[in-house]
Amino acid sequence: MSMYLAAGLVVLLLAAVLYFAFGQKKPASAPRPMMSAVQGSGTGGGAKKAGAKVYGGPKIHIYFASQTGTAEGFAQKLEEEAHLRDLNVQIMDLEEFDPEEFVEHETVFMVTATYGEGEPTDNARTFHKWIVDSGKTLSETTLANTAYLVFGLGNRQYEHYQAMGTLFDTRLAALGGKRLCERGEGDDDGSIEEDFASWRETMWPAVMAHFGLPDIESKGPQKHVWKYTASFHSHADTVVPEFATKSSSSLEHHELSTVKTAVNVELHGPKSDRSCRHVELDIKGTGIKYESGDHVAIFPCNETALVQGLADRLGVSLDARFTLAAEGMSPFPCPTDMRTALTRYVEINAIKKSVLSVLAQHATSADEAKKLARLASKAGKDEFDTYAIKGYRNILDLLLDFPSINIKATELLELLPRMQPRYYSISSSNLAHPDTIHVTCAVERKKLPDREFKGVCSNYLLAHAVGETSQVFIRNSPFKLPSNPSTPLIMVGPGTGLAPIRGFIQELTLRQKKGDKLGKNYLFFGCQNREYDFIYEKELMEAARNGVLWKACFAFSREQAEKVYVQHKVAEEGEEVIRLLMEERAQLYVCGGTQMSKDVKATLIDLAGKYKGFAPQQAEAWLSELHDEGRYLQDVWST
């Protein structure tokens, strides 16, 4: 009996060793997850492996607050340039912020984006709460031993441009921090990469002077140093378990859910030459919870033809399995294969200026290298705008236009920005549709003389068949209905700006059926032509008939010689709109493009002058009060 027991123990011990060495093998038919639950969320604080370079200069902690990955990329650029100066750097996601550690830092760089209507990014919420509330527990000497600088990212189309950068800079100074240089501002509506480059020209000399060290001499673009080492695996290689290295991307903080497409239908009429999709995502059994007004973040896939074209140009098989790693970290989950990496992990549908300077170093033609360097330079801004932005060119276009670029596929993968989720305002109510999330998506396509440009996520959704899966997460939004259903609502949402308002209407309909008394609810919707793009027409008309909408006003911009937009309809109802806002404490919701939101605001300022005698400055202050009270809510995006 003891012999059998010993043999059994040996078998169990061997099984345990194999399990922890290789992990459980997944069924061959299981889809590859985009993110691995076993991945860590750190971005660089781990132990250095033997042989890693040690930097002997002063220590800098670089924190980033990023929503779309740009701030994270800028933080990595600062880390790279700090290493050129032999500075010791730790780059940190603000998700990892620890108050006790933060107050002990001697030098802090902060790279922060502003999200939505002056909100912190998801990963900066804890720090935002601390820096705002810290006046209650901290003093003006708390950061007396800390030197800092801030670079803010934003978009001038938004009303609260640079809100977080300004706030962080002001509060750090108020807590006694020493500002090393003027706050930098990057404008995504212009050339944010150039703004960042210009700021660094004066920032680094100030930082090095603070340390009492000479700055390095500028000798033009520095030769790019690759961070990761590539290794390829054969299909028979079972030694490398799936996701053996941790991803350095902040995207791994998000808990993703896999959902199936339940419905995907066209909303535009047959006469329209454009497309707008109504997509329903099945969330049964996923644990996803959402509310009307929230956003769903969808991770798209790059187009198959574009992925294959890149593989052909780079001379690599899409089935090639590899790992990119440095000190146990990777830019995305590894090991993986080229098909997955090019399809899911990197942005290939646009060209970043920062990529061009590196590609110039890999062009074997002197003429092409010169042209690429020009496009990457500040002096070449107009040429870059014409070629890359107005020309709607992607990475494959660039590699085909400059055939002498000789770069490895793994190097290009390291160079390209990480694929970012696309955020959509949810167009359903969780009370009416607890098992599905509705998305209303305008498909982005532009015909060019020699090709057609396609937006990544909108065309991904267009082609998504019922039953196919996507990876998503929910971002909570302050764009919410009031708790009292009798509060009057003024809702402005042209085009796909109708999305969250549709969810509101569904919720109000349920409240009405339960016997709740609704307030005077206005809807202002606009589109080009009622026969072409009047989305959800039947639903809106029914809501008006049933009294859920007290009044529905429609602007059809192309049905007459002079264009009519939602702000014109707001002006027509101006007296009642102002009365509801000022006398009945109505709530105002505006959803859509930033230019439209500005036009609506300008109209409200005019109406306050017309009906209440307000001077423009007084009207501006009144709208600011509405915003501060949570009665003027906007869900807008740049166009």
C-alpha positions in Angstrom: 0.0 0.0 0.0 2.9 2.4 0.9 4.4 1.8 -2.6 1.2 2.8 -4.3 0.9 5.8 -2.1 4.5 6.9 -2.9 3.9 6.4 -6.6 0.7 8.5 -6.4 2.5 11.3 -4.6 5.2 11.3 -7.3 2.5 11.6 -10.0 0.8 14.4 -8.2 4.1 16.2 -7.6 5.0 15.9 -11.3 1.5 17.2 -12.3 1.9 20.2 -10.0 5.3 21.0 -11.5 4.0 20.8 -15.0 0.9 22.9 -14.2 2.9 25.8 -12.7 5.6 25.6 -15.4 3.2 25.7 -18.3 -0.2 26.6 -17.1 -3.4 25.0 -18.2 -3.6 24.4 -21.9 -6.5 26.1 -23.6 -8.8 24.4 -26.1 -7.5 24.9 -29.7 -10.9 26.4 -30.6 -10.9 29.0 -27.9 -10.5 32.6 -29.2 -7.3 34.4 -28.1 -8.2 37.0 -25.4 -7.0 40.5 -26.2 -5.9 41.0 -22.6 -4.7 38.4 -20.2 -6.1 38.2 -16.7 -2.7 37.1 -15.4 -0.9 40.2 -16.7 0.4 42.7 -14.2 -0.5 46.3 -14.4 2.9 47.8 -13.6 4.6 50.0 -16.2 8.2 49.7 -15.2 8.7 49.5 -11.4 9.9 45.9 -11.5 13.4 44.5 -10.7 16.1 45.0 -13.2 17.4 41.9 -14.8 21.1 41.1 -14.9 23.0 43.1 -17.4 20.4 45.9 -17.6 21.9 49.4 -17.9 22.0 51.3 -14.6 21.5 55.1 -14.9 23.5 57.1 -12.3 21.9 60.5 -12.4 19.2 62.0 -10.2 15.9 60.1 -9.8 12.8 61.3 -11.6 9.3 59.9 -11.3 7.2 60.3 -14.4 3.5 59.9 -14.0 1.0 59.8 -16.8 -2.8 60.2 -16.9 -3.9 58.9 -20.3 -7.3 58.1 -21.8 -6.3 57.3 -25.4 -2.6 56.4 -25.0 -1.1 59.7 -26.2 -0.1 60.9 -22.7 1.4 57.5 -22.0 3.4 57.7 -25.2 4.7 61.1 -24.3 5.8 59.9 -20.9 7.7 57.1 -22.5 9.4 59.7 -24.8 10.5 61.7 -21.7 11.8 58.5 -20.2 13.9 57.8 -23.3 15.3 61.3 -23.4 16.0 61.2 -19.6 18.1 58.1 -20.2 20.1 59.9 -22.8 21.0 62.3 -20.0 21.9 59.4 -17.7 19.0 60.2 -15.4 17.4 57.5 -13.3 13.7 57.3 -14.2 10.7 55.4 -13.0 7.6 55.8 -15.2 4.3 55.4 -13.4 0.7 55.0 -14.4 -1.3 57.4 -12.1 -3.5 54.3 -11.4 -0.5 53.3 -9.2 -0.5 56.6 -7.3 0.3 56.2 -3.6 0.0 59.4 -1.5 2.7 58.4 1.0 5.2 57.7 -1.7 4.3 60.7 -3.8 5.1 63.2 -1.1 8.6 61.7 -0.7 9.5 62.2 -4.4 12.2 64.8 -5.1 11.4 65.3 -8.8 8.1 64.6 -10.5 7.1 64.9 -14.1 3.3 64.8 -14.8 1.9 64.2 -18.3 -1.9 64.5 -18.1 -4.8 64.5 -20.5 -8.2 66.1 -19.9 -11.2 63.9 -20.7 -14.6 65.0 -21.8 -15.9 68.1 -20.0 -12.9 68.9 -17.9 -12.8 65.4 -16.2 -9.8 63.4 -15.1 -8.9 60.4 -17.1 -10.0 57.0 -15.7 -6.5 56.3 -14.3 -6.2 59.7 -12.7 -9.4 59.7 -10.6 -7.7 58.8 -7.3 -5.0 61.3 -7.8 -7.5 64.0 -8.8 -9.5 63.4 -5.6 -6.3 63.6 -3.5 -5.0 66.8 -5.2 -8.4 68.5 -4.9 -9.2 67.5 -1.3 -5.6 67.6 -0.1 -6.1 71.2 1.3 -8.1 69.6 4.1 -5.3 67.4 5.3 -2.1 68.7 3.7 -0.3 72.0 4.0 1.5 74.5 1.8 4.8 72.8 2.8 3.8 69.2 2.0 5.7 69.2 -1.3 8.4 71.7 -0.2 11.1 69.2 -1.1 9.6 68.3 -4.5 10.4 69.8 -7.9 7.9 69.2 -10.6 6.7 70.0 -14.1 3.5 69.4 -15.9 2.6 68.8 -19.6 -1.1 68.9 -20.3 -2.9 67.4 -23.3 -6.2 68.6 -24.6 -8.2 69.8 -27.6 -9.2 73.5 -28.1 -12.5 72.5 -29.5 -13.5 71.5 -26.0 -14.7 74.1 -23.6 -12.6 72.8 -20.7 -9.4 72.6 -22.6 -6.4 71.8 -20.4 -8.5 71.6 -17.2 -6.5 68.8 -15.6 -3.1 70.1 -16.6 -4.0 73.5 -15.2 -5.4 72.0 -12.0 -2.5 69.7 -11.3 0.0 72.5 -11.9 -1.8 74.9 -9.6 -2.3 72.4 -6.8 1.2 71.1 -6.8 2.5 74.6 -6.5 0.0 75.4 -3.7 1.3 72.4 -1.8 4.8 73.9 -1.9 6.2 72.2 -5.0 8.9 74.0 -7.0 7.8 74.4 -10.7 10.8 73.7 -12.9 9.4 75.3 -16.0 6.2 76.7 -17.4 3.4 74.1 -17.9 3.4 72.7 -21.5 0.2 72.5 -23.5 -0.5 70.1 -26.3 -3.5 70.8 -28.6 -4.9 67.8 -30.4 -6.9 70.1 -32.6 -3.5 71.3 -34.0 -0.3 69.4 -33.9 0.1 68.0 -30.4 3.4 66.2 -31.2 4.9 69.6 -32.3 3.6 71.3 -29.1 5.3 68.5 -27.1 8.6 68.8 -29.0 8.7 72.6 -28.7 8.1 72.4 -24.9 10.9 69.9 -24.5 13.4 72.3 -26.1 13.1 74.6 -23.1 12.1 72.0 -20.5 15.3 69.9 -20.6 17.7 72.8 -20.1 15.7 73.9 -17.1 15.6 70.4 -15.6 19.4 69.9 -16.0 20.1 73.3 -14.6 18.0 72.3 -11.5 20.2 69.3 -11.1 23.3 71.4 -11.6 24.3 69.3 -14.7 25.0 70.4 -18.3 22.4 69.4 -20.9 23.5 67.3 -23.8 24.3 69.1 -27.0 21.6 68.9 -29.7 23.1 67.1 -32.7 19.9 66.6 -34.6 17.7 63.5 -34.3 19.2 60.9 -32.0 19.6 57.4 -33.3 16.7 55.4 -32.1 17.4 52.8 -29.4 15.1 49.8 -29.5 13.7 48.9 -26.1 12.6 45.4 -26.7 14.3 42.2 -28.0 12.4 40.0 -30.4 12.5 36.2 -30.3 10.5 33.9 -32.6 9.0 30.6 -31.6 8.2 27.6 -33.7 4.7 26.2 -33.6 6.1 23.1 -31.9 7.6 25.2 -29.1 5.6 24.3 -26.0 8.1 25.8 -23.6 6.8 29.3 -23.9 3.4 29.6 -22.2 0.8 32.0 -23.4 1.3 35.6 -22.1 4.6 34.7 -20.4 5.6 38.4 -20.2 3.6 41.3 -18.7 2.4 44.1 -20.9 3.7 47.6 -20.1 0.6 49.3 -21.5 -1.8 51.0 -19.1 -4.7 49.4 -21.1 -4.2 46.2 -19.0 -5.8 48.1 -16.1 -9.2 47.7 -17.8 -11.3 44.6 -17.0 -12.6 43.6 -20.4 -15.7 41.6 -21.2 -16.3 39.6 -24.4 -19.7 40.3 -25.8 -21.6 39.0 -28.9 -23.3 41.2 -31.5 -27.0 40.5 -31.3 -28.3 43.0 -33.8 -26.6 45.1 -36.5 -28.9 47.1 -38.8 -28.7 50.2 -41.0 -30.4 53.3 -39.7 -30.2 55.5 -42.8 -32.8 55.4 -45.6 -32.1 53.8 -49.0 -31.5 57.3 -50.6 -28.6 58.1 -48.3 -25.0 57.7 -49.6 -23.8 57.4 -46.0 -24.2 54.7 -43.3 -25.2 54.7 -39.7 -25.4 51.4 -37.8 -27.6 50.4 -34.9 -25.7 47.7 -33.1 -26.8 45.7 -30.0 -24.3 43.9 -27.9 -25.4 41.0 -25.8 -24.2 41.3 -22.2 -26.1 38.5 -20.6 -23.8 36.5 -18.2 -20.9 39.0 -18.5 -21.5 40.9 -15.3 -21.5 44.2 -17.2 -23.6 46.9 -15.5 -24.4 50.2 -17.1 -26.7 53.2 -16.9 -28.3 55.5 -19.4 -25.7 58.1 -20.4 -22.6 55.9 -19.9 -20.0 55.1 -22.5 -19.1 51.7 -23.9 -15.4 51.4 -25.0 -14.9 49.0 -27.9 -11.6 47.5 -29.0 -11.7 47.3 -32.8 -9.7 45.1 -35.1 -7.8 46.5 -38.1 -9.1 45.6 -41.5 -7.9 42.2 -42.8 -6.7 43.6 -46.2 -4.6 46.3 -44.5 -3.1 43.7 -42.2 -2.2 41.4 -45.0 -0.8 44.3 -47.1 1.5 45.2 -44.2 2.7 41.7 -43.8 3.5 41.4 -47.5 5.4 44.7 -47.5 7.4 43.7 -44.4 8.0 40.2 -45.8 6.7 38.3 -42.7 4.2 35.5 -42.3 1.1 36.4 -40.3 1.4 33.0 -38.6 4.9 33.9 -37.2 4.8 33.5 -33.4 7.1 35.8 -31.4 7.8 37.6 -28.2 8.9 41.2 -27.7 10.3 41.6 -24.2 12.6 43.7 -22.0 13.1 43.0 -18.3 10.0 40.8 -18.3 7.8 43.4 -19.9 6.3 43.7 -23.4 4.4 46.4 -25.3 1.4 44.1 -25.6 0.6 40.6 -24.4 3.3 38.1 -25.6 4.0 35.7 -27.0 1.6 36.3 -29.9 1.6 36.0 -33.6 1.9 38.6 -36.3 -1.8 38.4 -37.3 -3.0 39.1 -33.8 -0.4 41.9 -33.2 -1.2 43.7 -36.4 -4.9 43.2 -36.1 -5.5 43.9 -32.4 -2.6 45.5 -30.7 -1.3 48.4 -32.8 -2.7 51.5 -34.6 -1.9 51.2 -38.3 -4.6 53.3 -39.9 -2.8 56.7 -39.3 0.7 58.1 -39.2 2.3 59.6 -36.1 5.0 62.2 -36.7 7.2 60.6 -34.1 7.3 57.4 -36.2 8.6 59.3 -39.3 11.9 60.3 -37.7 12.7 56.7 -36.8 11.7 55.4 -40.3 14.0 58.0 -41.8 16.9 56.3 -40.2 15.8 53.0 -41.9 15.5 54.4 -45.4 18.4 53.2 -47.6 17.7 55.9 -50.2 19.2 59.2 -49.1 16.5 61.1 -51.0 13.7 59.2 -49.2 15.5 59.6 -45.8 15.6 63.4 -46.4 11.9 63.6 -47.3 10.9 61.5 -44.2 13.1 63.7 -42.0 11.4 66.8 -43.5 7.9 65.4 -42.8 9.0 64.7 -39.2 10.4 68.2 -38.6 8.7 71.3 -37.4 9.6 73.0 -40.6 7.7 70.3 -42.5 4.4 70.8 -40.7 2.4 71.8 -43.8 3.9 69.0 -45.9 3.0 66.5 -43.1 -0.6 67.8 -42.8 -1.0 67.6 -46.6 0.5 64.1 -46.9 -0.7 62.3 -43.7 -3.7 64.1 -42.3 -5.5 65.7 -45.3 -4.3 62.8 -47.4 -5.8 60.2 -45.0 -2.7 58.0 -45.3 -1.9 55.0 -43.2 1.3 53.1 -42.3 1.0 50.8 -45.3 0.6 53.8 -47.6 3.8 55.3 -46.1 5.8 52.1 -46.5 4.7 51.8 -50.2 5.4 55.4 -50.9 8.9 55.1 -49.5 10.0 51.6 -50.7 13.6 52.0 -49.4 12.4 51.8 -45.8 14.0 48.6 -44.4 12.6 47.8 -41.0 11.8 44.6 -39.3 8.2 43.8 -38.5 9.0 43.5 -34.8 10.7 46.9 -34.8 7.7 48.5 -36.5 5.4 46.9 -33.9 7.5 48.4 -31.1 7.3 51.8 -32.8 3.6 52.0 -33.5 1.2 53.3 -30.9 -1.0 50.7 -29.0 -4.5 50.2 -30.4 -6.9 52.3 -28.3 -10.6 51.6 -27.5 -13.2 53.8 -29.2 -15.8 55.3 -26.9 -19.5 55.4 -27.8 -22.3 57.0 -25.9 -24.7 54.2 -25.1 -28.0 54.6 -26.9 -30.1 52.5 -24.6 -31.5 52.4 -21.1 -30.4 49.7 -18.7 -33.9 49.7 -17.3 -35.5 49.0 -20.7 -32.6 46.8 -22.0 -30.8 45.1 -19.1 -29.3 42.4 -21.3 -28.1 44.5 -24.2 -26.0 47.7 -24.9 -27.1 49.7 -27.9 -24.6 51.6 -30.0 -25.4 54.2 -32.7 -22.4 54.5 -35.0 -21.9 56.8 -38.0 -19.6 54.9 -40.4 -16.5 56.9 -41.4 -15.6 56.5 -45.1 -14.0 58.9 -47.5 -13.4 58.2 -51.2 -10.1 59.4 -52.5 -8.8 59.5 -56.1 -6.7 56.3 -55.6 -8.3 54.6 -52.6 -11.0 54.8 -49.9 -10.2 55.7 -46.3 -12.1 53.8 -43.7 -12.4 54.7 -40.0 -11.1 51.7 -37.9 -13.9 51.1 -35.4 -17.0 52.3 -37.4 -16.0 49.9 -40.2 -15.2 47.2 -37.8 -18.8 47.5 -36.5 -20.2 47.8 -40.0 -18.7 44.4 -40.9 -19.5 42.8 -37.6 -21.9 39.9 -38.1 -24.5 38.8 -35.6 -22.8 36.3 -33.3 -19.3 37.7 -33.6 -17.6 38.9 -30.5 -16.0 42.1 -29.3 -14.1 43.1 -26.3 -15.5 46.0 -24.3 -15.6 47.8 -21.0 -17.9 50.5 -19.5 -16.9 54.1 -18.7 -19.3 55.7 -16.2 -20.4 59.2 -17.2 -22.0 62.1 -15.3 -24.4 62.6 -18.3 -27.4 61.3 -16.3 -31.1 62.0 -15.8 -32.2 63.8 -12.6 -33.7 61.7 -9.9 -36.9 63.6 -10.0 -38.8 62.6 -13.2 -40.9 65.8 -13.1 -37.8 68.0 -13.7 -38.1 69.7 -17.1 -35.4 68.5 -19.6 -34.0 70.4 -22.6 -32.2 67.8 -24.8 -30.2 68.8 -27.8 -28.7 65.9 -29.9 -28.3 66.1 -33.7 -27.2 63.1 -35.7 -25.6 60.4 -33.5 -25.7 62.9 -30.7 -29.2 61.5 -30.2 -27.6 58.3 -28.8 -27.7 59.0 -25.0 -30.9 60.9 -25.3 -32.5 57.9 -26.9 -31.6 56.0 -23.7 -33.2 58.8 -21.7 -36.4 58.6 -23.7 -36.6 54.9 -23.0 -36.1 55.4 -19.3 -38.7 58.3 -19.2 -41.2 56.1 -21.0 -40.8 53.4 -18.3 -41.3 56.1 -15.6 -44.4 57.4 -17.3 -45.8 53.8 -17.5 -45.2 53.4 -13.8 -47.3 56.5 -13.2 -44.6 59.1 -12.6 -45.4 62.6 -13.7 -43.0 63.9 -16.3 -41.8 67.5 -16.7 -41.9 69.5 -19.9 -39.3 67.7 -21.9 -37.9 69.3 -25.1 -36.0 67.5 -27.8 -34.0 69.3 -30.5 -32.8 66.8 -33.1 -31.2 67.6 -36.5 -30.1 65.7 -39.6 -29.7 66.5 -43.3 -33.0 65.2 -44.7 -35.9 63.3 -43.2 -35.8 60.8 -46.1 -32.1 60.1 -45.7 -30.8 60.1 -42.2 -33.7 60.7 -39.7 -32.6 58.0 -37.3 -35.0 56.4 -34.8 -37.9 58.5 -36.4 -40.7 56.2 -35.3 -39.4 56.1 -31.7 -39.2 59.8 -31.5 -42.6 60.4 -33.0 -44.1 57.9 -30.6 -42.5 59.6 -27.6 -43.9 62.9 -28.7 -47.4 61.3 -29.2 -47.3 59.7 -25.7 -46.2 62.9 -24.0 -42.8 61.6 -23.0 -41.6 64.5 -25.1 -43.6 67.7 -24.4 -42.3 69.1 -27.7 -40.0 67.6 -30.4 -38.3 70.1 -32.7 -36.5 68.9 -35.9 -34.0 70.7 -38.0 -33.5 69.2 -41.5 -30.5 71.2 -42.7 -30.6 70.2 -46.4 -34.3 70.4 -47.1 -34.3 74.1 -48.0 -31.9 76.6 -49.6 -30.8 78.0 -46.3 -29.4 75.5 -43.9 -31.2 75.1 -40.6 -29.5 73.5 -37.6 -30.5 72.7 -34.0 -29.4 76.0 -32.6 -31.8 77.7 -34.9 -34.6 75.6 -33.5 -33.5 76.4 -30.0 -33.7 80.1 -30.9 -37.3 79.6 -32.2 -38.3 78.2 -28.8 -36.0 80.7 -27.0 -38.5 82.3 -24.6 -39.8 79.0 -23.2 -36.3 77.5 -23.1 -35.0 80.4 -21.0 -38.1 80.4 -18.8 -37.7 76.6 -18.1 -34.0 77.0 -17.3 -34.3 80.1 -15.1 -37.7 79.6 -13.4 -38.3 75.8 -13.3 -34.7 74.6 -12.9 -34.8 72.6 -16.1 -31.7 70.5 -16.9 -29.9 71.1 -20.2 -28.3 68.2 -22.2 -26.2 68.8 -25.3 -24.6 65.8 -27.2 -22.8 65.8 -30.5 -19.9 67.7 -32.2 -18.0 70.4 -30.3 -18.8 73.0 -32.9 -22.5 72.3 -32.5 -22.2 72.6 -28.7 -20.5 76.0 -29.1 -23.2 77.2 -31.4 -25.9 76.1 -29.0 -24.1 77.9 -26.1 -23.8 81.1 -28.2 -27.5 80.9 -28.9 -28.3 80.5 -25.2 -26.2 83.6 -24.4 -28.1 85.6 -27.1 -31.4 84.3 -25.7 -30.5 85.3 -22.1 -29.8 88.8 -23.4 -33.0 88.9 -25.4 -35.4 87.7 -22.8 -33.7 88.6 -19.5 -31.5 91.5 -20.4 -28.3 89.8 -19.6 -25.0 91.1 -20.9 -22.9 88.5 -22.6 -20.5 88.2 -19.7 -23.5 87.8 -17.3 -25.0 85.1 -19.5 -21.6 83.3 -19.6 -21.5 83.3 -15.8 -25.1 82.1 -15.6 -24.3 79.1 -17.9 -21.2 78.4 -15.8 -23.4 78.3 -12.7 -25.7 75.8 -14.5 -22.6 73.6 -15.3 -21.3 73.8 -11.7 -24.8 72.8 -10.4 -24.9 69.8 -12.7 -27.8 71.3 -14.8 -25.8 71.9 -18.0 -24.4 68.6 -19.1 -22.5 68.0 -22.4 -21.3 64.8 -24.1 -19.4 66.1 -27.1 -16.6 65.0 -29.4 -14.2 66.8 -31.8 -15.1 66.5 -35.5 
